[in-house]
């Protein structure tokens, strides 16, 4: 038992320093495109290979373009359930008086019994989460219908811990606002997460280790 406990502790401590798992499975940046083939210059001012209109729409629309997602997620859920029931029963048995039977002292006696059972059960759950912030993502892929598959990651090293903010989803170019910004509520198939390997997580692990020791120690 002690050997198993020590092995579990080592695994938990090793997990504290590792990068936390992620629900964002996409690459967090675009793969660099191969360099274009050398095109000989015809001497004119206009070069089709490097042309970009002066007044074109600057919204993200190509692989490698960036846009800023404003994260404003708030969820709340409440669940309550209750049940109850009861059951009662009664019985009565009388011993008749019959001439010639033994145990005459019990004849004429009435036996009665009753039972009663009841139960009640109640359950209530509630959850509330709020997540706000901003993160700039990269266009990973342009879908056939023009929508953009985006993903990004932000890492913040604070003291001895690192915070990870990751997001991925599908964005419609029509929803991109001024300054290449979009709200997270308009990102389809969004996967938004905040993970950390800081002391907060280690405090939870320490609590689990304490409970483990308390369950195996004789006192």
TORKOL-4160 file (C-alpha; in steps of 0.2 Angstrom, whole numbers, padded with zeros to 4 digits, m for minus):
219
<pt num="1" X="0000" Y="0000" Z="0000"/>
<pt num="2" X="0014" Y="0012" Z="0005"/>
<pt num="3" X="0023" Y="0009" Z="m0012"/>
<pt num="4" X="0007" Y="0012" Z="m0022"/>
<pt num="5" X="0004" Y="0028" Z="m0012"/>
<pt num="6" X="0022" Y="0034" Z="m0015"/>
<pt num="7" X="0020" Y="0031" Z="m0034"/>
<pt num="8" X="0004" Y="0040" Z="m0035"/>
<pt num="9" X="0012" Y="0055" Z="m0026"/>
<pt num="10" X="0027" Y="0055" Z="m0038"/>
<pt num="11" X="0015" Y="0055" Z="m0053"/>
<pt num="12" X="0005" Y="0070" Z="m0045"/>
<pt num="13" X="0020" Y="0080" Z="m0042"/>
<pt num="14" X="0027" Y="0077" Z="m0059"/>
<pt num="15" X="0011" Y="0082" Z="m0067"/>
<pt num="16" X="0012" Y="0099" Z="m0058"/>
<pt num="17" X="0026" Y="0105" Z="m0068"/>
<pt num="18" X="0020" Y="0098" Z="m0085"/>
<pt num="19" X="0010" Y="0108" Z="m0098"/>
<pt num="20" X="m0009" Y="0106" Z="m0094"/>
<pt num="21" X="m0019" Y="0096" Z="m0106"/>
<pt num="22" X="m0029" Y="0105" Z="m0119"/>
<pt num="23" X="m0046" Y="0104" Z="m0127"/>
<pt num="24" X="m0040" Y="0114" Z="m0142"/>
<pt num="25" X="m0033" Y="0101" Z="m0154"/>
<pt num="26" X="m0029" Y="0113" Z="m0169"/>
<pt num="27" X="m0012" Y="0120" Z="m0172"/>
<pt num="28" X="m0010" Y="0137" Z="m0163"/>
<pt num="29" X="m0002" Y="0145" Z="m0178"/>
<pt num="30" X="m0003" Y="0144" Z="m0197"/>
<pt num="31" X="0010" Y="0134" Z="m0206"/>
<pt num="32" X="0021" Y="0145" Z="m0217"/>
<pt num="33" X="0017" Y="0144" Z="m0236"/>
<pt num="34" X="0031" Y="0139" Z="m0248"/>
<pt num="35" X="0040" Y="0154" Z="m0256"/>
<pt num="36" X="0033" Y="0159" Z="m0273"/>
<pt num="37" X="0042" Y="0155" Z="m0288"/>
<pt num="38" X="0053" Y="0168" Z="m0295"/>
<pt num="39" X="0044" Y="0178" Z="m0308"/>
<pt num="40" X="0054" Y="0189" Z="m0320"/>
<pt num="41" X="0050" Y="0207" Z="m0320"/>
<pt num="42" X="0043" Y="0215" Z="m0336"/>
<pt num="43" X="0049" Y="0232" Z="m0331"/>
<pt num="44" X="0031" Y="0239" Z="m0328"/>
<pt num="45" X="0025" Y="0247" Z="m0312"/>
<pt num="46" X="0011" Y="0235" Z="m0310"/>
<pt num="47" X="0017" Y="0217" Z="m0304"/>
<pt num="48" X="0003" Y="0205" Z="m0302"/>
<pt num="49" X="0014" Y="0194" Z="m0290"/>
<pt num="50" X="0016" Y="0208" Z="m0277"/>
<pt num="51" X="0000" Y="0218" Z="m0281"/>
<pt num="52" X="m0012" Y="0223" Z="m0266"/>
<pt num="53" X="m0025" Y="0236" Z="m0269"/>
<pt num="54" X="m0023" Y="0252" Z="m0259"/>
<pt num="55" X="m0042" Y="0252" Z="m0254"/>
<pt num="56" X="m0045" Y="0234" Z="m0251"/>
<pt num="57" X="m0054" Y="0227" Z="m0236"/>
<pt num="58" X="m0041" Y="0224" Z="m0223"/>
<pt num="59" X="m0051" Y="0211" Z="m0213"/>
<pt num="60" X="m0043" Y="0194" Z="m0210"/>
<pt num="61" X="m0047" Y="0183" Z="m0224"/>
<pt num="62" X="m0031" Y="0173" Z="m0229"/>
<pt num="63" X="m0021" Y="0160" Z="m0220"/>
<pt num="64" X="m0009" Y="0168" Z="m0208"/>
<pt num="65" X="m0020" Y="0184" Z="m0206"/>
<pt num="66" X="m0023" Y="0188" Z="m0187"/>
<pt num="67" X="m0039" Y="0194" Z="m0178"/>
<pt num="68" X="m0042" Y="0198" Z="m0160"/>
<pt num="69" X="m0056" Y="0189" Z="m0151"/>
<pt num="70" X="m0064" Y="0197" Z="m0136"/>
<pt num="71" X="m0068" Y="0183" Z="m0124"/>
<pt num="72" X="m0084" Y="0186" Z="m0114"/>
<pt num="73" X="m0091" Y="0170" Z="m0108"/>
<pt num="74" X="m0104" Y="0168" Z="m0094"/>
<pt num="75" X="m0113" Y="0152" Z="m0090"/>
<pt num="76" X="m0125" Y="0148" Z="m0076"/>
<pt num="77" X="m0135" Y="0132" Z="m0073"/>
<pt num="78" X="m0147" Y="0127" Z="m0059"/>
<pt num="79" X="m0154" Y="0110" Z="m0056"/>
<pt num="80" X="m0166" Y="0104" Z="m0042"/>
<pt num="81" X="m0175" Y="0088" Z="m0040"/>
<pt num="82" X="m0185" Y="0080" Z="m0026"/>
<pt num="83" X="m0195" Y="0064" Z="m0023"/>
<pt num="84" X="m0205" Y="0057" Z="m0008"/>
<pt num="85" X="m0215" Y="0041" Z="m0005"/>
<pt num="86" X="m0224" Y="0032" Z="0009"/>
<pt num="87" X="m0232" Y="0015" Z="0012"/>
<pt num="88" X="m0242" Y="0008" Z="0026"/>
<pt num="89" X="m0249" Y="m0009" Z="0030"/>
<pt num="90" X="m0259" Y="m0018" Z="0043"/>
<pt num="91" X="m0264" Y="m0036" Z="0047"/>
<pt num="92" X="m0274" Y="m0044" Z="0060"/>
<pt num="93" X="m0276" Y="m0063" Z="0064"/>
<pt num="94" X="m0288" Y="m0071" Z="0076"/>
<pt num="95" X="m0287" Y="m0088" Z="0083"/>
<pt num="96" X="m0305" Y="m0096" Z="0084"/>
<pt num="97" X="m0312" Y="m0105" Z="0098"/>
<pt num="98" X="m0313" Y="m0124" Z="0093"/>
<pt num="99" X="m0318" Y="m0137" Z="0105"/>
<pt num="100" X="m0306" Y="m0151" Z="0107"/>
<pt num="101" X="m0290" Y="m0142" Z="0101"/>
<pt num="102" X="m0275" Y="m0141" Z="0112"/>
<pt num="103" X="m0268" Y="m0124" Z="0118"/>
<pt num="104" X="m0285" Y="m0118" Z="0124"/>
<pt num="105" X="m0277" Y="m0103" Z="0132"/>
<pt num="106" X="m0273" Y="m0095" Z="0115"/>
<pt num="107" X="m0290" Y="m0098" Z="0108"/>
<pt num="108" X="m0300" Y="m0082" Z="0105"/>
<pt num="109" X="m0284" Y="m0072" Z="0104"/>
<pt num="110" X="m0282" Y="m0058" Z="0091"/>
<pt num="111" X="m0265" Y="m0054" Z="0084"/>
<pt num="112" X="m0262" Y="m0037" Z="0075"/>
<pt num="113" X="m0248" Y="m0030" Z="0066"/>
<pt num="114" X="m0244" Y="m0014" Z="0056"/>
<pt num="115" X="m0230" Y="m0007" Z="0046"/>
<pt num="116" X="m0226" Y="0010" Z="0040"/>
<pt num="117" X="m0212" Y="0016" Z="0028"/>
<pt num="118" X="m0208" Y="0033" Z="0021"/>
<pt num="119" X="m0193" Y="0041" Z="0012"/>
<pt num="120" X="m0189" Y="0058" Z="0005"/>
<pt num="121" X="m0175" Y="0064" Z="m0006"/>
<pt num="122" X="m0169" Y="0081" Z="m0012"/>
<pt num="123" X="m0155" Y="0087" Z="m0023"/>
<pt num="124" X="m0150" Y="0104" Z="m0029"/>
<pt num="125" X="m0135" Y="0109" Z="m0040"/>
<pt num="126" X="m0129" Y="0125" Z="m0046"/>
<pt num="127" X="m0114" Y="0131" Z="m0057"/>
<pt num="128" X="m0109" Y="0148" Z="m0063"/>
<pt num="129" X="m0093" Y="0153" Z="m0073"/>
<pt num="130" X="m0087" Y="0169" Z="m0080"/>
<pt num="131" X="m0072" Y="0171" Z="m0092"/>
<pt num="132" X="m0067" Y="0187" Z="m0099"/>
<pt num="133" X="m0051" Y="0193" Z="m0109"/>
<pt num="134" X="m0044" Y="0195" Z="m0126"/>
<pt num="135" X="m0033" Y="0185" Z="m0137"/>
<pt num="136" X="m0026" Y="0187" Z="m0155"/>
<pt num="137" X="m0028" Y="0171" Z="m0166"/>
<pt num="138" X="m0022" Y="0166" Z="m0183"/>
<pt num="139" X="m0031" Y="0160" Z="m0198"/>
<pt num="140" X="m0027" Y="0142" Z="m0200"/>
<pt num="141" X="m0038" Y="0137" Z="m0214"/>
<pt num="142" X="m0050" Y="0145" Z="m0226"/>
<pt num="143" X="m0065" Y="0134" Z="m0228"/>
<pt num="144" X="m0074" Y="0132" Z="m0245"/>
<pt num="145" X="m0088" Y="0143" Z="m0240"/>
<pt num="146" X="m0076" Y="0158" Z="m0235"/>
<pt num="147" X="m0077" Y="0155" Z="m0216"/>
<pt num="148" X="m0061" Y="0155" Z="m0207"/>
<pt num="149" X="m0054" Y="0142" Z="m0196"/>
<pt num="150" X="m0044" Y="0151" Z="m0182"/>
<pt num="151" X="m0034" Y="0146" Z="m0167"/>
<pt num="152" X="m0022" Y="0154" Z="m0155"/>
<pt num="153" X="m0013" Y="0152" Z="m0138"/>
<pt num="154" X="m0007" Y="0165" Z="m0125"/>
<pt num="155" X="0005" Y="0160" Z="m0111"/>
<pt num="156" X="0008" Y="0171" Z="m0096"/>
<pt num="157" X="0023" Y="0167" Z="m0085"/>
<pt num="158" X="0019" Y="0174" Z="m0067"/>
<pt num="159" X="0031" Y="0170" Z="m0053"/>
<pt num="160" X="0034" Y="0151" Z="m0054"/>
<pt num="161" X="0018" Y="0147" Z="m0063"/>
<pt num="162" X="0012" Y="0148" Z="m0081"/>
<pt num="163" X="m0005" Y="0152" Z="m0087"/>
<pt num="164" X="m0012" Y="0146" Z="m0104"/>
<pt num="165" X="m0026" Y="0154" Z="m0113"/>
<pt num="166" X="m0031" Y="0144" Z="m0129"/>
<pt num="167" X="m0046" Y="0146" Z="m0141"/>
<pt num="168" X="m0051" Y="0139" Z="m0158"/>
<pt num="169" X="m0066" Y="0140" Z="m0169"/>
<pt num="170" X="m0074" Y="0145" Z="m0185"/>
<pt num="171" X="m0077" Y="0164" Z="m0189"/>
<pt num="172" X="m0088" Y="0171" Z="m0203"/>
<pt num="173" X="m0079" Y="0186" Z="m0211"/>
<pt num="174" X="m0096" Y="0196" Z="m0210"/>
<pt num="175" X="m0095" Y="0196" Z="m0191"/>
<pt num="176" X="m0077" Y="0203" Z="m0190"/>
<pt num="177" X="m0078" Y="0221" Z="m0184"/>
<pt num="178" X="m0067" Y="0237" Z="m0185"/>
<pt num="179" X="m0049" Y="0233" Z="m0181"/>
<pt num="180" X="m0051" Y="0215" Z="m0185"/>
<pt num="181" X="m0060" Y="0211" Z="m0169"/>
<pt num="182" X="m0074" Y="0199" Z="m0165"/>
<pt num="183" X="m0084" Y="0193" Z="m0150"/>
<pt num="184" X="m0081" Y="0175" Z="m0144"/>
<pt num="185" X="m0100" Y="0173" Z="m0144"/>
<pt num="186" X="m0099" Y="0174" Z="m0163"/>
<pt num="187" X="m0086" Y="0161" Z="m0165"/>
<pt num="188" X="m0094" Y="0144" Z="m0170"/>
<pt num="189" X="m0088" Y="0128" Z="m0163"/>
<pt num="190" X="m0078" Y="0138" Z="m0150"/>
<pt num="191" X="m0066" Y="0129" Z="m0138"/>
<pt num="192" X="m0061" Y="0142" Z="m0125"/>
<pt num="193" X="m0050" Y="0137" Z="m0111"/>
<pt num="194" X="m0039" Y="0144" Z="m0097"/>
<pt num="195" X="m0027" Y="0132" Z="m0089"/>
<pt num="196" X="m0013" Y="0134" Z="m0077"/>
<pt num="197" X="0001" Y="0124" Z="m0068"/>
<pt num="198" X="0004" Y="0137" Z="m0055"/>
<pt num="199" X="0003" Y="0136" Z="m0036"/>
<pt num="200" X="m0016" Y="0135" Z="m0036"/>
<pt num="201" X="m0016" Y="0118" Z="m0045"/>
<pt num="202" X="m0003" Y="0112" Z="m0033"/>
<pt num="203" X="m0013" Y="0117" Z="m0018"/>
<pt num="204" X="m0027" Y="0106" Z="m0025"/>
<pt num="205" X="m0015" Y="0092" Z="m0027"/>
<pt num="206" X="m0008" Y="0094" Z="m0009"/>
<pt num="207" X="m0026" Y="0092" Z="m0003"/>
<pt num="208" X="m0028" Y="0076" Z="m0012"/>
<pt num="209" X="m0011" Y="0069" Z="m0005"/>
<pt num="210" X="m0017" Y="0074" Z="0012"/>
<pt num="211" X="m0033" Y="0064" Z="0010"/>
<pt num="212" X="m0023" Y="0049" Z="0004"/>
<pt num="213" X="m0012" Y="0049" Z="0019"/>
<pt num="214" X="m0027" Y="0051" Z="0031"/>
<pt num="215" X="m0035" Y="0036" Z="0023"/>
<pt num="216" X="m0020" Y="0024" Z="0025"/>
<pt num="217" X="m0013" Y="0030" Z="0042"/>
<pt num="218" X="m0019" Y="0020" Z="0057"/>
<pt num="219" X="m0022" Y="0036" Z="0068"/>
